[in-house]
Amino acid sequence: MKVISPRTHGYFDFLTVAIFLLAPTVLGLSQLPTMLAYVIAGVHLVVTLASDFPFGMFKLIPFTIHGWIERLVGPSLIALPFIFGFADEEIARNFYIGVGLVVIVLGFLTDYKAVEREKMNVKGAVKY
């Protein structure tokens, strides 16, 4: 059931950027998890602004591709503590696993095809 619209998803994208920017300070993350958080925040912001949906400024990435990127990001976030060797840092590990799970859930709930359907409706609209 796709209950999250592209516009609502955009709010979640900006919230995600803010969470990654604030997490190192709020949670007291060590150097590597902090660096990753800032890089992820920057990349997520660029992808959001480059996506073709209500909050995208440059409209370069179709929203369906945005969805596929996030389908890869969610599991990757869960794996990061184990790949980069900070799985023994409980707070950092749990942060990345938790955010990864949220990204996965939001991905299942977002209607990534809504933008395409809307464009088709506009193109197919009969003008009188």
C-alpha positions as CSV (number, residue, x, y, z in Angstrom):
1,M,0.0,0.0,0.0
2,K,1.6,3.2,-1.2
3,V,0.4,5.9,1.2
4,I,3.2,8.4,1.0
5,S,3.0,10.9,-1.8
6,P,6.0,12.4,-3.6
7,R,5.5,15.7,-1.7
8,T,5.4,14.0,1.7
9,H,8.4,11.9,0.7
10,G,10.2,15.2,0.0
11,Y,9.6,16.3,3.6
12,F,11.1,13.0,4.8
13,D,14.1,13.5,2.5
14,F,14.9,16.8,4.0
15,L,14.3,15.4,7.5
16,T,16.7,12.6,6.7
17,V,19.4,15.2,5.7
18,A,18.9,17.1,9.0
19,I,19.0,13.8,11.0
20,F,22.4,12.9,9.4
21,L,23.7,16.4,10.0
22,L,22.7,16.4,13.7
23,A,23.4,12.8,14.7
24,P,27.1,13.2,15.2
25,T,26.7,16.0,17.7
26,V,23.5,14.7,19.4
27,L,24.7,11.1,19.6
28,G,28.4,11.8,20.1
29,L,29.5,9.6,17.2
30,S,33.1,8.8,16.7
31,Q,35.1,10.1,13.7
32,L,34.3,7.5,11.1
33,P,30.5,7.3,11.7
34,T,30.5,11.1,11.8
35,M,32.3,11.5,8.5
36,L,29.9,9.0,6.9
37,A,26.9,10.8,8.3
38,Y,28.0,14.1,6.8
39,V,28.8,12.5,3.4
40,I,25.4,10.7,3.4
41,A,23.7,14.0,4.3
42,G,25.4,15.7,1.4
43,V,24.7,13.0,-1.1
44,H,21.1,12.6,0.1
45,L,20.6,16.4,-0.4
46,V,22.0,16.3,-3.9
47,V,19.8,13.4,-4.9
48,T,16.8,15.1,-3.4
49,L,17.4,18.4,-5.2
50,A,18.2,16.6,-8.5
51,S,15.1,14.4,-8.4
52,D,12.0,15.0,-10.6
53,F,9.4,15.5,-7.9
54,P,7.8,18.4,-6.0
55,F,11.0,19.3,-4.0
56,G,13.5,18.7,-6.8
57,M,15.1,21.8,-8.1
58,F,17.0,20.4,-11.1
59,K,14.6,17.5,-12.1
60,L,17.5,15.4,-13.5
61,I,16.7,12.0,-11.8
62,P,13.3,10.5,-12.4
63,F,11.5,9.9,-9.1
64,T,11.3,6.1,-9.9
65,I,15.1,6.1,-10.0
66,H,15.2,8.1,-6.8
67,G,13.2,5.2,-5.4
68,W,15.6,2.6,-6.6
69,I,18.5,4.6,-5.1
70,E,16.8,4.5,-1.8
71,R,16.1,0.8,-2.1
72,L,19.8,0.4,-2.2
73,V,20.6,2.9,0.5
74,G,18.4,1.3,3.2
75,P,20.2,-2.0,3.3
76,S,23.5,-0.3,2.7
77,L,23.0,1.8,5.9
78,I,22.3,-1.3,7.9
79,A,25.6,-2.9,6.5
80,L,27.8,0.2,7.0
81,P,28.8,-0.4,10.7
82,F,29.9,-4.0,9.8
83,I,31.6,-3.0,6.6
84,F,33.5,-0.1,8.1
85,G,34.3,-1.7,11.4
86,F,32.3,0.3,13.9
87,A,29.7,-2.4,14.7
88,D,31.1,-2.5,18.3
89,E,30.1,1.1,18.8
90,E,26.5,0.5,20.0
91,I,25.1,4.0,19.5
92,A,26.6,4.4,16.0
93,R,25.6,0.9,14.9
94,N,22.1,1.3,16.2
95,F,21.7,4.7,14.5
96,Y,22.7,3.4,11.1
97,I,20.6,0.2,11.5
98,G,17.6,2.2,12.7
99,V,17.8,4.8,9.9
100,G,18.3,2.0,7.3
101,L,15.2,0.3,8.5
102,V,13.2,3.6,8.4
103,V,14.5,4.2,4.8
104,I,13.3,0.7,3.8
105,V,9.9,1.2,5.3
106,L,9.5,4.6,3.7
107,G,10.5,3.1,0.4
108,F,7.8,0.4,0.6
109,L,5.2,3.1,1.5
110,T,6.1,5.7,-1.1
111,D,4.3,6.0,-4.4
112,Y,7.3,6.5,-6.7
113,K,5.2,6.2,-9.8
114,A,2.8,9.1,-8.8
115,V,4.9,11.7,-10.7
116,E,4.9,9.7,-13.9
117,R,1.1,9.1,-13.6
118,E,0.5,12.8,-13.0
119,K,2.6,13.7,-16.1
120,M,0.7,11.2,-18.2
121,N,-2.6,12.7,-17.0
122,V,-1.5,16.2,-17.9
123,K,-0.2,15.1,-21.3
124,G,-3.3,13.1,-22.0
125,A,-5.7,15.8,-20.8
126,V,-8.2,17.1,-23.4
127,K,-8.1,20.8,-23.8
128,Y,-11.3,22.7,-24.8
